[in-house]
Amino acid sequence: MVLHINFITDETGNIISVILPIDEFNDLIETYGIDLSKDEVSAIEKGKSLRSQGDSVISKEYVNIDDI
């Protein structure tokens, strides 16, 4: 990902803000999941944990799509 950033500096040259195009900002937000709610992040973390424990744990936790 390439970001086209413009820096805003104070009178001493220290960077105080950054400006980037809205499309790049939205891409950044979506790519890194910054737009996810706490519940969504929690569900993702739970899924990762279950997957690391193996198939038997996964099959107990999830409903088979054919059963829906």
N, C-alpha and C positions, 0 to 999 in steps of 0.2 A: 504494500500500500504506500502510495506517495502522497504526502500532505503538502499542500501549498499554503504555508503559514506566513502570516504577517505579524511581526512583533510590535507591541506598543511599549515604549520605554518611558521612564520618568526623566526628569531633567538631568540626572546623573548617569543615564544610560542603562540603568537596571531594568530588566524586562518586568513589566507589571501585568501585562495581558497578552493574549494571543487571539488572532482572528484567522479563521479558516472558512472556506466555502461551505455552505450549508449541506451540499451533497456529501462532501467528505466528512463533515461532522456526523451526519446521519449514518453513514457507512461505519464510522468509528464506533458509534453508540451500539449499532446492531451487531457488529463483529465481536465486540467484547462483552455483550450482554448487559451493558449499563442500563438499558431500558427495561430490564426484567424486574418484576416485583419480588418482594422477599419470599412470598409463597412459591413463585416460579423457581427461584434460585434454590429454595429448600427442596422442591420436588426433583430438580436436576441432580442435586447432591445426593439425595436418597437413591435415585436410580443408579448413579455411578457406584455407590456403595453396594447396592444389591448385585449389580453386574459383577463386581469384583469377588463376590462370595460364591458365585457359581450358579449353574442351571437349576439346582434343586431349590434354592432360595428364590430365584426369579419365578419359577413356576408356581410357588406358593403365594407370591405377592401379586402377580398380574393375572388378568383374565385373558384366556385365549380368544382371539378375535373371532373364531368360528362359533364361540359360545354366546356371542352378543346378538 
